[in-house]
Amino acid sequence: MAKPGARLIITLECTECRTNSDKRKPGVSRYVTKKNKRNTTGRLELKKFCAYCNKHTVHKETK
């Protein structure tokens, strides 16, 4: 049996979708990924493609 690991499933959400009213379509871009909580203790920030803004934007980890 596998041990309970340090990997967590997190959600990344677009930072520009909340403030930008000039979007291609309404909504908020979200991605699901995993991170190692022992190595990465802070909030994760990645540049991902947002289909609602139609460009690459910063996606931050949500609670």
All heavy atoms as TSV, in Angstrom:
chain	resi	resn	atom	element	x	y	z
A	1	MET	N	N	0.839	-1.178	0.000
A	1	MET	CA	C	0.000	0.000	0.000
A	1	MET	C	C	0.884	1.242	0.000
A	1	MET	O	O	1.953	1.263	0.579
A	1	MET	CB	C	-0.899	0.014	1.233
A	1	MET	CG	C	-1.933	-1.073	1.190
A	1	MET	SD	S	-3.483	-0.842	2.013
A	1	MET	CE	C	-3.500	0.626	2.846
A	2	ALA	N	N	0.397	2.274	-0.643
A	2	ALA	CA	C	1.148	3.527	-0.719
A	2	ALA	C	C	0.946	4.356	0.547
A	2	ALA	O	O	-0.120	4.334	1.158
A	2	ALA	CB	C	0.680	4.321	-1.927
A	3	LYS	N	N	2.008	5.055	0.928
A	3	LYS	CA	C	1.921	5.938	2.084
A	3	LYS	C	C	1.207	7.232	1.701
A	3	LYS	O	O	1.257	7.640	0.542
A	3	LYS	CB	C	3.321	6.299	2.567
A	3	LYS	CG	C	4.117	5.173	3.123
A	3	LYS	CD	C	5.399	5.749	3.673
A	3	LYS	CE	C	6.544	4.808	3.436
A	3	LYS	NZ	N	7.808	5.384	3.846
A	4	PRO	N	N	0.581	7.892	2.670
A	4	PRO	CA	C	0.018	9.206	2.353
A	4	PRO	C	C	1.165	10.171	2.063
A	4	PRO	O	O	2.044	10.375	2.896
A	4	PRO	CB	C	-0.746	9.604	3.608
A	4	PRO	CG	C	-0.266	8.688	4.676
A	4	PRO	CD	C	0.293	7.473	4.016
A	5	GLY	N	N	1.170	10.733	0.875
A	5	GLY	CA	C	2.306	11.534	0.420
A	5	GLY	C	C	2.174	13.001	0.733
A	5	GLY	O	O	1.233	13.455	1.379
A	6	ALA	N	N	3.162	13.733	0.259
A	6	ALA	CA	C	3.209	15.168	0.464
A	6	ALA	C	C	2.568	15.916	-0.706
A	6	ALA	O	O	2.520	17.128	-0.704
A	6	ALA	CB	C	4.646	15.613	0.630
A	7	ARG	N	N	2.072	15.183	-1.685
A	7	ARG	CA	C	1.487	15.826	-2.866
A	7	ARG	C	C	0.034	16.212	-2.605
A	7	ARG	O	O	-0.759	15.418	-2.108
A	7	ARG	CB	C	1.541	14.903	-4.062
A	7	ARG	CG	C	2.945	14.658	-4.512
A	7	ARG	CD	C	3.056	14.838	-6.006
A	7	ARG	NE	N	4.449	14.945	-6.385
A	7	ARG	CZ	C	4.963	16.031	-6.939
A	7	ARG	NH1	N	4.220	17.068	-7.176
A	7	ARG	NH2	N	6.223	16.074	-7.258
A	8	LEU	N	N	-0.291	17.456	-2.968
A	8	LEU	CA	C	-1.644	17.974	-2.829
A	8	LEU	C	C	-2.203	18.328	-4.198
A	8	LEU	O	O	-1.465	18.765	-5.079
A	8	LEU	CB	C	-1.644	19.260	-1.989
A	8	LEU	CG	C	-1.224	19.160	-0.547
A	8	LEU	CD1	C	-1.148	20.558	0.050
A	8	LEU	CD2	C	-2.222	18.341	0.220
A	9	ILE	N	N	-3.497	18.180	-4.371
A	9	ILE	CA	C	-4.169	18.635	-5.580
A	9	ILE	C	C	-4.594	20.077	-5.335
A	9	ILE	O	O	-5.269	20.374	-4.355
A	9	ILE	CB	C	-5.379	17.748	-5.909
A	9	ILE	CG1	C	-4.914	16.332	-6.195
A	9	ILE	CG2	C	-6.144	18.322	-7.090
A	9	ILE	CD1	C	-6.025	15.345	-6.379
A	10	ILE	N	N	-4.165	20.988	-6.225
A	10	ILE	CA	C	-4.477	22.400	-6.064
A	10	ILE	C	C	-5.190	22.922	-7.307
A	10	ILE	O	O	-5.141	22.305	-8.370
A	10	ILE	CB	C	-3.212	23.238	-5.803
A	10	ILE	CG1	C	-2.235	23.106	-6.958
A	10	ILE	CG2	C	-2.562	22.858	-4.504
A	10	ILE	CD1	C	-1.137	24.122	-6.943
A	11	THR	N	N	-5.836	24.079	-7.173
A	11	THR	CA	C	-6.520	24.738	-8.272
A	11	THR	C	C	-5.818	26.054	-8.567
A	11	THR	O	O	-5.556	26.832	-7.655
A	11	THR	CB	C	-7.986	25.001	-7.910
A	11	THR	OG1	O	-8.602	23.774	-7.537
A	11	THR	CG2	C	-8.743	25.603	-9.074
A	12	LEU	N	N	-5.519	26.288	-9.834
A	12	LEU	CA	C	-4.930	27.546	-10.278
A	12	LEU	C	C	-6.016	28.358	-10.976
A	12	LEU	O	O	-6.744	27.833	-11.820
A	12	LEU	CB	C	-3.771	27.295	-11.246
A	12	LEU	CG	C	-2.610	26.466	-10.728
A	12	LEU	CD1	C	-1.644	26.166	-11.861
A	12	LEU	CD2	C	-1.895	27.190	-9.616
A	13	GLU	N	N	-6.125	29.644	-10.616
A	13	GLU	CA	C	-7.177	30.499	-11.170
A	13	GLU	C	C	-6.554	31.740	-11.803
A	13	GLU	O	O	-5.628	32.328	-11.245
A	13	GLU	CB	C	-8.132	30.904	-10.052
A	13	GLU	CG	C	-9.360	31.611	-10.540
A	13	GLU	CD	C	-10.344	31.834	-9.412
A	13	GLU	OE1	O	-10.228	32.869	-8.749
A	13	GLU	OE2	O	-11.205	30.970	-9.211
A	14	CYS	N	N	-7.093	32.176	-12.940
A	14	CYS	CA	C	-6.591	33.341	-13.667
A	14	CYS	C	C	-6.768	34.604	-12.828
A	14	CYS	O	O	-7.830	34.831	-12.243
A	14	CYS	CB	C	-7.316	33.493	-14.991
A	14	CYS	SG	S	-6.775	34.909	-15.957
A	15	THR	N	N	-5.725	35.436	-12.766
A	15	THR	CA	C	-5.792	36.661	-11.968
A	15	THR	C	C	-6.441	37.806	-12.729
A	15	THR	O	O	-6.981	38.718	-12.118
A	15	THR	CB	C	-4.381	37.096	-11.541
A	15	THR	OG1	O	-3.578	37.242	-12.705
A	15	THR	CG2	C	-3.765	36.079	-10.622
A	16	GLU	N	N	-6.403	37.774	-14.053
A	16	GLU	CA	C	-6.956	38.874	-14.840
A	16	GLU	C	C	-8.439	38.723	-15.139
A	16	GLU	O	O	-9.092	39.704	-15.475
A	16	GLU	CB	C	-6.174	39.021	-16.150
A	16	GLU	CG	C	-4.753	39.480	-15.931
A	16	GLU	CD	C	-4.049	39.775	-17.234
A	16	GLU	OE1	O	-4.718	40.086	-18.233
A	16	GLU	OE2	O	-2.813	39.694	-17.244
A	17	CYS	N	N	-8.983	37.540	-15.028
A	17	CYS	CA	C	-10.400	37.326	-15.341
A	17	CYS	C	C	-11.333	38.044	-14.364
A	17	CYS	O	O	-12.416	38.454	-14.737
A	17	CYS	CB	C	-10.733	35.832	-15.328
A	17	CYS	SG	S	-10.314	35.011	-16.862
A	18	ARG	N	N	-10.917	38.183	-13.127
A	18	ARG	CA	C	-11.773	38.825	-12.127
A	18	ARG	C	C	-11.899	40.326	-12.359
A	18	ARG	O	O	-12.943	40.909	-12.113
A	18	ARG	CB	C	-11.232	38.577	-10.731
A	18	ARG	CG	C	-11.333	37.134	-10.317
A	18	ARG	CD	C	-10.785	36.943	-8.927
A	18	ARG	NE	N	-10.917	35.566	-8.531
A	18	ARG	CZ	C	-11.855	35.147	-7.681
A	18	ARG	NH1	N	-12.683	35.983	-7.150
A	18	ARG	NH2	N	-11.919	33.881	-7.365
A	19	THR	N	N	-10.828	40.971	-12.840
A	19	THR	CA	C	-10.839	42.421	-12.992
A	19	THR	C	C	-11.074	42.879	-14.419
A	19	THR	O	O	-11.500	44.012	-14.635
A	19	THR	CB	C	-9.493	43.007	-12.520
A	19	THR	OG1	O	-8.438	42.414	-13.276
A	19	THR	CG2	C	-9.261	42.708	-11.047
A	20	ASN	N	N	-10.836	42.034	-15.403
A	20	ASN	CA	C	-10.934	42.419	-16.809
A	20	ASN	C	C	-12.358	42.216	-17.319
A	20	ASN	O	O	-12.855	41.102	-17.381
A	20	ASN	CB	C	-9.950	41.587	-17.632
A	20	ASN	CG	C	-9.863	42.038	-19.063
A	20	ASN	OD1	O	-10.429	43.047	-19.441
A	20	ASN	ND2	N	-9.147	41.284	-19.862
A	21	SER	N	N	-13.020	43.294	-17.718
A	21	SER	CA	C	-14.372	43.174	-18.274
A	21	SER	C	C	-14.339	43.047	-19.791
A	21	SER	O	O	-15.361	42.824	-20.420
A	21	SER	CB	C	-15.205	44.392	-17.874
A	21	SER	OG	O	-14.617	45.563	-18.399
A	22	ASP	N	N	-13.150	43.198	-20.400
A	22	ASP	CA	C	-12.980	43.145	-21.849
A	22	ASP	C	C	-12.546	41.755	-22.291
A	22	ASP	O	O	-11.541	41.598	-22.974
A	22	ASP	CB	C	-11.932	44.175	-22.253
A	22	ASP	CG	C	-12.293	44.882	-23.533
A	22	ASP	OD1	O	-13.445	44.744	-23.966
A	22	ASP	OD2	O	-11.418	45.568	-24.092
A	23	LYS	N	N	-13.313	40.722	-21.907
A	23	LYS	CA	C	-12.928	39.342	-22.182
A	23	LYS	C	C	-13.620	38.830	-23.433
A	23	LYS	O	O	-14.603	39.397	-23.907
A	23	LYS	CB	C	-13.303	38.442	-21.003
A	23	LYS	CG	C	-12.563	38.776	-19.726
A	23	LYS	CD	C	-12.855	37.781	-18.656
A	23	LYS	CE	C	-14.223	38.013	-18.095
A	23	LYS	NZ	N	-14.499	37.212	-16.919
A	24	ARG	N	N	-13.099	37.713	-23.949
A	24	ARG	CA	C	-13.696	37.090	-25.127
A	24	ARG	C	C	-15.060	36.492	-24.787
A	24	ARG	O	O	-16.005	36.606	-25.550
A	24	ARG	CB	C	-12.750	36.003	-25.650
A	24	ARG	CG	C	-13.181	35.404	-26.951
A	24	ARG	CD	C	-12.101	34.550	-27.528
A	24	ARG	NE	N	-12.060	33.266	-26.857
A	24	ARG	CZ	C	-11.409	32.226	-27.303
A	24	ARG	NH1	N	-10.711	32.310	-28.389
A	24	ARG	NH2	N	-11.426	31.092	-26.662
A	25	LYS	N	N	-15.169	35.859	-23.620
A	25	LYS	CA	C	-16.445	35.303	-23.148
A	25	LYS	C	C	-16.454	35.340	-21.625
A	25	LYS	O	O	-15.396	35.402	-20.998
A	25	LYS	CB	C	-16.662	33.886	-23.673
A	25	LYS	CG	C	-15.545	32.910	-23.410
A	25	LYS	CD	C	-15.810	31.602	-24.116
A	25	LYS	CE	C	-14.641	30.672	-23.932
A	25	LYS	NZ	N	-14.836	29.387	-24.558
A	26	PRO	N	N	-17.618	35.329	-20.979
A	26	PRO	CA	C	-17.667	35.420	-19.511
A	26	PRO	C	C	-17.206	34.130	-18.842
A	26	PRO	O	O	-17.423	33.038	-19.351
A	26	PRO	CB	C	-19.140	35.690	-19.216
A	26	PRO	CG	C	-19.876	35.162	-20.396
A	26	PRO	CD	C	-18.951	35.312	-21.568
A	27	GLY	N	N	-16.568	34.277	-17.690
A	27	GLY	CA	C	-16.111	33.121	-16.927
A	27	GLY	C	C	-14.732	33.344	-16.353
A	27	GLY	O	O	-14.110	34.377	-16.565
A	28	VAL	N	N	-14.237	32.353	-15.600
A	28	VAL	CA	C	-12.918	32.400	-14.983
A	28	VAL	C	C	-12.188	31.113	-15.346
A	28	VAL	O	O	-12.727	30.025	-15.190
A	28	VAL	CB	C	-13.016	32.545	-13.448
A	28	VAL	CG1	C	-11.643	32.536	-12.810
A	28	VAL	CG2	C	-13.758	33.808	-13.070
A	29	SER	N	N	-10.952	31.258	-15.832
A	29	SER	CA	C	-10.142	30.108	-16.231
A	29	SER	C	C	-9.567	29.422	-14.994
A	29	SER	O	O	-9.006	30.080	-14.119
A	29	SER	CB	C	-9.011	30.569	-17.142
A	29	SER	OG	O	-8.138	29.517	-17.418
A	30	ARG	N	N	-9.706	28.096	-14.925
A	30	ARG	CA	C	-9.153	27.334	-13.809
A	30	ARG	C	C	-8.437	26.096	-14.336
A	30	ARG	O	O	-8.878	25.456	-15.275
A	30	ARG	CB	C	-10.266	26.898	-12.861
A	30	ARG	CG	C	-10.870	28.045	-12.108
A	30	ARG	CD	C	-11.681	27.545	-10.929
A	30	ARG	NE	N	-12.152	28.670	-10.157
A	30	ARG	CZ	C	-13.407	29.108	-10.170
A	30	ARG	NH1	N	-14.296	28.521	-10.920
A	30	ARG	NH2	N	-13.748	30.143	-9.431
A	31	TYR	N	N	-7.312	25.776	-13.704
A	31	TYR	CA	C	-6.541	24.570	-13.990
A	31	TYR	C	C	-6.367	23.791	-12.691
A	31	TYR	O	O	-6.294	24.379	-11.618
A	31	TYR	CB	C	-5.146	24.915	-14.523
A	31	TYR	CG	C	-5.116	25.364	-15.962
A	31	TYR	CD1	C	-5.189	26.710	-16.297
A	31	TYR	CD2	C	-4.993	24.441	-16.985
A	31	TYR	CE1	C	-5.157	27.118	-17.613
A	31	TYR	CE2	C	-4.947	24.846	-18.306
A	31	TYR	CZ	C	-5.034	26.190	-18.617
A	31	TYR	OH	O	-4.988	26.589	-19.921
A	32	VAL	N	N	-6.275	22.473	-12.791
A	32	VAL	CA	C	-6.029	21.619	-11.635
A	32	VAL	C	C	-4.674	20.962	-11.827
A	32	VAL	O	O	-4.361	20.453	-12.902
A	32	VAL	CB	C	-7.127	20.541	-11.493
A	32	VAL	CG1	C	-6.836	19.626	-10.325
A	32	VAL	CG2	C	-8.479	21.184	-11.316
A	33	THR	N	N	-3.846	20.975	-10.777
A	33	THR	CA	C	-2.509	20.389	-10.834
A	33	THR	C	C	-2.140	19.870	-9.452
A	33	THR	O	O	-2.921	19.990	-8.514
A	33	THR	CB	C	-1.474	21.407	-11.358
A	33	THR	OG1	O	-0.235	20.746	-11.555
A	33	THR	CG2	C	-1.312	22.559	-10.400
A	34	LYS	N	N	-0.953	19.311	-9.333
A	34	LYS	CA	C	-0.465	18.815	-8.052
A	34	LYS	C	C	0.801	19.558	-7.674
A	34	LYS	O	O	1.539	20.009	-8.549
A	34	LYS	CB	C	-0.143	17.324	-8.131
A	34	LYS	CG	C	-1.333	16.451	-8.357
A	34	LYS	CD	C	-0.898	15.009	-8.450
A	34	LYS	CE	C	-2.083	14.128	-8.791
A	34	LYS	NZ	N	-1.688	12.735	-8.925
A	35	LYS	N	N	1.053	19.671	-6.370
A	35	LYS	CA	C	2.309	20.243	-5.904
A	35	LYS	C	C	2.764	19.492	-4.670
A	35	LYS	O	O	1.960	18.900	-3.950
A	35	LYS	CB	C	2.186	21.735	-5.630
A	35	LYS	CG	C	1.555	22.099	-4.313
A	35	LYS	CD	C	1.734	23.571	-4.008
A	35	LYS	CE	C	1.280	23.871	-2.607
A	35	LYS	NZ	N	1.476	25.263	-2.250
A	36	ASN	N	N	4.070	19.536	-4.431
A	36	ASN	CA	C	4.648	18.915	-3.255
A	36	ASN	C	C	4.685	19.959	-2.150
A	36	ASN	O	O	5.363	20.973	-2.270
A	36	ASN	CB	C	6.066	18.416	-3.571
A	36	ASN	CG	C	6.629	17.567	-2.474
A	36	ASN	OD1	O	6.323	17.765	-1.306
A	36	ASN	ND2	N	7.473	16.620	-2.846
A	37	LYS	N	N	3.917	19.741	-1.071
A	37	LYS	CA	C	3.812	20.753	-0.017
A	37	LYS	C	C	5.088	20.889	0.810
A	37	LYS	O	O	5.278	21.905	1.459
A	37	LYS	CB	C	2.621	20.477	0.877
A	37	LYS	CG	C	2.721	19.223	1.716
A	37	LYS	CD	C	1.474	19.034	2.558
A	37	LYS	CE	C	1.542	17.732	3.323
A	37	LYS	NZ	N	0.338	17.486	4.089
A	38	ARG	N	N	5.959	19.912	0.763
A	38	ARG	CA	C	7.230	20.021	1.492
A	38	ARG	C	C	8.227	20.915	0.763
A	38	ARG	O	O	8.969	21.666	1.382
A	38	ARG	CB	C	7.842	18.642	1.698
A	38	ARG	CG	C	7.049	17.800	2.659
A	38	ARG	CD	C	7.742	16.479	2.933
A	38	ARG	NE	N	6.850	15.593	3.656
A	38	ARG	CZ	C	6.774	14.296	3.450
A	38	ARG	NH1	N	7.523	13.714	2.545
A	38	ARG	NH2	N	5.932	13.556	4.147
A	39	ASN	N	N	8.258	20.823	-0.569
A	39	ASN	CA	C	9.201	21.616	-1.360
A	39	ASN	C	C	8.672	23.008	-1.676
A	39	ASN	O	O	9.431	23.964	-1.743
A	39	ASN	CB	C	9.543	20.909	-2.666
A	39	ASN	CG	C	10.262	19.618	-2.427
A	39	ASN	OD1	O	10.867	19.415	-1.384
A	39	ASN	ND2	N	10.191	18.724	-3.393
A	40	THR	N	N	7.376	23.126	-1.921
A	40	THR	CA	C	6.758	24.394	-2.292
A	40	THR	C	C	5.764	24.771	-1.212
A	40	THR	O	O	4.598	24.383	-1.263
A	40	THR	CB	C	6.041	24.264	-3.649
A	40	THR	OG1	O	6.907	23.636	-4.566
A	40	THR	CG2	C	5.637	25.615	-4.175
A	41	THR	N	N	6.208	25.530	-0.224
A	41	THR	CA	C	5.335	25.860	0.898
A	41	THR	C	C	4.438	27.049	0.594
A	41	THR	O	O	3.351	27.144	1.137
A	41	THR	CB	C	6.165	26.167	2.155
A	41	THR	OG1	O	7.090	27.210	1.845
A	41	THR	CG2	C	6.924	24.941	2.611
A	42	GLY	N	N	4.880	27.954	-0.275
A	42	GLY	CA	C	4.084	29.139	-0.607
A	42	GLY	C	C	3.046	28.833	-1.676
A	42	GLY	O	O	2.903	27.701	-2.142
A	43	ARG	N	N	2.322	29.871	-2.056
A	43	ARG	CA	C	1.318	29.725	-3.108
A	43	ARG	C	C	2.004	29.649	-4.473
A	43	ARG	O	O	2.921	30.401	-4.768
A	43	ARG	CB	C	0.382	30.931	-3.104
A	43	ARG	CG	C	-0.464	31.026	-1.862
A	43	ARG	CD	C	-1.871	30.606	-2.193
A	43	ARG	NE	N	-2.669	30.536	-0.984
A	43	ARG	CZ	C	-3.831	31.137	-0.854
A	43	ARG	NH1	N	-4.313	31.874	-1.827
A	43	ARG	NH2	N	-4.515	30.991	0.250
A	44	LEU	N	N	1.507	28.765	-5.317
A	44	LEU	CA	C	2.096	28.535	-6.630
A	44	LEU	C	C	1.532	29.538	-7.636
A	44	LEU	O	O	0.339	29.835	-7.614
A	44	LEU	CB	C	1.776	27.111	-7.073
A	44	LEU	CG	C	2.503	26.543	-8.267
A	44	LEU	CD1	C	3.998	26.501	-8.003
A	44	LEU	CD2	C	1.989	25.162	-8.584
A	45	GLU	N	N	2.398	30.077	-8.510
A	45	GLU	CA	C	1.996	30.974	-9.588
A	45	GLU	C	C	2.618	30.474	-10.878
A	45	GLU	O	O	3.827	30.301	-10.966
A	45	GLU	CB	C	2.485	32.395	-9.341
A	45	GLU	CG	C	1.756	33.139	-8.283
A	45	GLU	CD	C	2.220	34.590	-8.189
A	45	GLU	OE1	O	2.916	35.062	-9.115
A	45	GLU	OE2	O	1.889	35.221	-7.186
A	46	LEU	N	N	1.785	30.229	-11.882
A	46	LEU	CA	C	2.262	29.761	-13.179
A	46	LEU	C	C	1.609	30.569	-14.284
A	46	LEU	O	O	0.470	31.029	-14.135
A	46	LEU	CB	C	1.916	28.285	-13.392
A	46	LEU	CG	C	2.559	27.269	-12.475
A	46	LEU	CD1	C	1.977	25.889	-12.745
A	46	LEU	CD2	C	4.052	27.241	-12.691
A	47	LYS	N	N	2.323	30.744	-15.392
A	47	LYS	CA	C	1.730	31.373	-16.561
A	47	LYS	C	C	1.062	30.283	-17.390
A	47	LYS	O	O	1.723	29.345	-17.839
A	47	LYS	CB	C	2.791	32.088	-17.387
A	47	LYS	CG	C	3.040	33.496	-16.969
A	47	LYS	CD	C	3.820	34.233	-18.014
A	47	LYS	CE	C	3.144	35.550	-18.263
A	47	LYS	NZ	N	3.853	36.344	-19.257
A	48	LYS	N	N	-0.251	30.404	-17.577
A	48	LYS	CA	C	-1.029	29.428	-18.334
A	48	LYS	C	C	-1.903	30.175	-19.335
A	48	LYS	O	O	-2.140	31.363	-19.193
A	48	LYS	CB	C	-1.935	28.610	-17.401
A	48	LYS	CG	C	-1.230	27.905	-16.263
A	48	LYS	CD	C	-0.448	26.737	-16.708
A	48	LYS	CE	C	-1.340	25.536	-16.823
A	48	LYS	NZ	N	-0.619	24.332	-17.208
A	49	PHE	N	N	-2.427	29.465	-20.324
A	49	PHE	CA	C	-3.310	30.086	-21.305
A	49	PHE	C	C	-4.716	30.194	-20.743
A	49	PHE	O	O	-5.276	29.229	-20.226
A	49	PHE	CB	C	-3.345	29.283	-22.608
A	49	PHE	CG	C	-4.212	29.912	-23.654
A	49	PHE	CD1	C	-3.763	31.008	-24.356
A	49	PHE	CD2	C	-5.474	29.424	-23.914
A	49	PHE	CE1	C	-4.552	31.606	-25.314
A	49	PHE	CE2	C	-6.275	30.014	-24.868
A	49	PHE	CZ	C	-5.815	31.104	-25.576
A	50	CYS	N	N	-5.281	31.391	-20.836
A	50	CYS	CA	C	-6.658	31.624	-20.396
A	50	CYS	C	C	-7.543	31.720	-21.629
A	50	CYS	O	O	-7.370	32.617	-22.454
A	50	CYS	CB	C	-6.738	32.912	-19.580
A	50	CYS	SG	S	-8.412	33.309	-19.072
A	51	ALA	N	N	-8.496	30.819	-21.767
A	51	ALA	CA	C	-9.386	30.812	-22.920
A	51	ALA	C	C	-10.382	31.961	-22.873
A	51	ALA	O	O	-10.933	32.347	-23.898
A	51	ALA	CB	C	-10.128	29.488	-22.981
A	52	TYR	N	N	-10.609	32.526	-21.701
A	52	TYR	CA	C	-11.552	33.622	-21.557
A	52	TYR	C	C	-10.915	34.969	-21.912
A	52	TYR	O	O	-11.559	35.835	-22.483
A	52	TYR	CB	C	-12.115	33.655	-20.134
A	52	TYR	CG	C	-12.843	32.389	-19.793
A	52	TYR	CD1	C	-12.224	31.386	-19.061
A	52	TYR	CD2	C	-14.134	32.168	-20.223
A	52	TYR	CE1	C	-12.880	30.208	-18.755
A	52	TYR	CE2	C	-14.804	30.997	-19.932
A	52	TYR	CZ	C	-14.169	30.020	-19.200
A	52	TYR	OH	O	-14.829	28.858	-18.912
A	53	CYS	N	N	-9.647	35.149	-21.568
A	53	CYS	CA	C	-8.903	36.370	-21.927
A	53	CYS	C	C	-8.233	36.227	-23.294
A	53	CYS	O	O	-7.797	37.212	-23.878
A	53	CYS	CB	C	-7.830	36.658	-20.888
A	53	CYS	SG	S	-8.450	36.957	-19.238
A	54	ASN	N	N	-8.091	35.007	-23.767
A	54	ASN	CA	C	-7.479	34.663	-25.044
A	54	ASN	C	C	-5.996	35.038	-25.088
A	54	ASN	O	O	-5.497	35.517	-26.097
A	54	ASN	CB	C	-8.237	35.311	-26.206
A	54	ASN	CG	C	-7.969	34.606	-27.515
A	54	ASN	OD1	O	-7.656	33.425	-27.538
A	54	ASN	ND2	N	-8.095	35.326	-28.604
A	55	LYS	N	N	-5.283	34.851	-23.963
A	55	LYS	CA	C	-3.843	35.109	-23.902
A	55	LYS	C	C	-3.253	34.372	-22.706
A	55	LYS	O	O	-3.978	33.828	-21.879
A	55	LYS	CB	C	-3.551	36.596	-23.809
A	55	LYS	CG	C	-4.169	37.273	-22.615
A	55	LYS	CD	C	-3.905	38.767	-22.649
A	55	LYS	CE	C	-4.592	39.445	-21.485
A	55	LYS	NZ	N	-4.359	40.886	-21.488
A	56	HIS	N	N	-1.919	34.354	-22.622
A	56	HIS	CA	C	-1.240	33.748	-21.481
A	56	HIS	C	C	-1.237	34.734	-20.326
A	56	HIS	O	O	-0.828	35.884	-20.497
A	56	HIS	CB	C	0.197	33.369	-21.855
A	56	HIS	CG	C	0.271	32.136	-22.689
A	56	HIS	ND1	N	0.129	32.158	-24.050
A	56	HIS	CD2	C	0.452	30.848	-22.343
A	56	HIS	CE1	C	0.234	30.927	-24.507
A	56	HIS	NE2	N	0.428	30.104	-23.499
A	57	THR	N	N	-1.711	34.275	-19.165
A	57	THR	CA	C	-1.788	35.132	-17.993
A	57	THR	C	C	-1.257	34.370	-16.780
A	57	THR	O	O	-1.072	33.152	-16.822
A	57	THR	CB	C	-3.240	35.567	-17.694
A	57	THR	OG1	O	-4.039	34.400	-17.509
A	57	THR	CG2	C	-3.813	36.394	-18.818
A	58	VAL	N	N	-1.052	35.092	-15.680
A	58	VAL	CA	C	-0.599	34.480	-14.437
A	58	VAL	C	C	-1.794	33.824	-13.762
A	58	VAL	O	O	-2.842	34.439	-13.585
A	58	VAL	CB	C	0.047	35.526	-13.516
A	58	VAL	CG1	C	0.409	34.910	-12.183
A	58	VAL	CG2	C	1.261	36.126	-14.173
A	59	HIS	N	N	-1.637	32.562	-13.396
A	59	HIS	CA	C	-2.651	31.821	-12.646
A	59	HIS	C	C	-2.093	31.553	-11.258
A	59	HIS	O	O	-1.003	31.021	-11.118
A	59	HIS	CB	C	-2.978	30.498	-13.344
A	59	HIS	CG	C	-3.846	30.660	-14.554
A	59	HIS	ND1	N	-3.446	31.341	-15.660
A	59	HIS	CD2	C	-5.099	30.218	-14.796
A	59	HIS	CE1	C	-4.415	31.306	-16.566
A	59	HIS	NE2	N	-5.426	30.630	-16.060
A	60	LYS	N	N	-2.861	31.928	-10.215
A	60	LYS	CA	C	-2.430	31.749	-8.839
A	60	LYS	C	C	-3.221	30.635	-8.174
A	60	LYS	O	O	-4.376	30.364	-8.532
A	60	LYS	CB	C	-2.636	33.034	-8.032
A	60	LYS	CG	C	-1.693	34.137	-8.403
A	60	LYS	CD	C	-1.851	35.308	-7.476
A	60	LYS	CE	C	-0.898	36.410	-7.845
A	60	LYS	NZ	N	-1.037	37.566	-6.957
A	61	GLU	N	N	-2.602	30.033	-7.191
A	61	GLU	CA	C	-3.227	28.957	-6.425
A	61	GLU	C	C	-4.357	29.531	-5.553
A	61	GLU	O	O	-4.193	30.569	-4.916
A	61	GLU	CB	C	-2.170	28.311	-5.538
A	61	GLU	CG	C	-2.680	27.194	-4.680
A	61	GLU	CD	C	-1.590	26.602	-3.810
A	61	GLU	OE1	O	-0.403	26.812	-4.087
A	61	GLU	OE2	O	-1.964	25.920	-2.844
A	62	THR	N	N	-5.493	28.844	-5.527
A	62	THR	CA	C	-6.612	29.241	-4.676
A	62	THR	C	C	-6.638	28.357	-3.437
A	62	THR	O	O	-5.923	27.370	-3.349
A	62	THR	CB	C	-7.946	29.117	-5.410
A	62	THR	OG1	O	-8.132	27.755	-5.799
A	62	THR	CG2	C	-7.983	30.003	-6.630
A	63	LYS	N	N	-7.484	28.698	-2.483
A	63	LYS	CA	C	-7.557	27.930	-1.235
A	63	LYS	C	C	-8.154	26.571	-1.445
A	63	LYS	O	O	-9.057	26.294	-2.090
A	63	LYS	CB	C	-8.395	28.670	-0.203
A	63	LYS	CG	C	-7.654	29.817	0.400
A	63	LYS	CD	C	-8.424	30.402	1.555
A	63	LYS	CE	C	-7.639	31.486	2.210
A	63	LYS	NZ	N	-8.311	32.104	3.307
